[in-house]
Amino acid sequence: MSIHPEQKLRLQFLARVILKEMYYLQLTDQRLFDVPFTHEKIKQLEKDVDLAERVDAFVSRFGRLQDTVGDKLLPNYLNAVGETIGPAVDNLNRAEKLGLIGSAEVWMTLRVLRNQMVHEYMEDLDKLSEALNKGHEHVSMLTEDAARILVDLQSRGWITA
């Protein structure tokens, strides 16, 4: 199946961005969760600038990868393969049916989780700690799903390795 050159360029651009986002999210994840994230560790945020910056980086990179894949790559992918594009939940459900992501329901849960990480940051450190740990638990799923879509694009000849 051939696609319009502009579609192909857009998919190639998004693939390059996603590869970088995956790399940086995984790097930050390793640095932030080098030891378990506990109540005591979260209390250090106000005094430990390096820790606070790593938390900010994790939250930002987690949300960015999720947004780039879910809100940019998936609609462009679905359009390129002739699928109907709809709201995010519909696109995620279609991606799950196509075998591109493991679970649309988990992706929707992670969207809520991302908002908790952003909005609970200054208000409730225990909720932030819980959200960060849940985010950490799903980094591999997020990156594996993104990689699966990239592999599909590569198999179609729309992106290169």
Steps between C-alpha positions, in 0.01 A plus 500: 500500500642836404421821681523865412859631531391760757344227716819300477713800599274569797520138616879505462522820704278357774702178505823695555339704777355193668833317497658794682209528742523127580873528562472801729202362692684174565814688604309720744302201626826319584642806676185580697417145604856381567367426848135454592299822512378529857315748719836611642643556154206711387540721809848593374358679194500844660865471608652283226506699176647211301222268614235763423643547150502124439135480610414789267688333216325166561153657509571705189654215302233251604226737387681604184552144376140417580377809315725453199400138453132530591414842363737533205640169377185288533273737305764537228553124489127426486454754223788351301355148519153620403336478841252754635648747747296591804538610860804368687306219664375377161849520349642306795228235472573462128875479569434224753290307248778537244750358752697824523449557872434261783201669659300811412358494853847519654592786264192692614592431863850631433353823362327551835819403682698758304255768611534385861879527479474852364224634725582324827861617489465795735192392691535144627842339505365156596268499197789619284722220630228244426447641150874503428534138605203400282652694210831320554319164491363586154808646331587168340145453368497853360835458326420148378173617344675794335772267368236259365344778294841604370578142400171487310586826320841361414351175367284709266810685375372834629790555740854367514675343796 
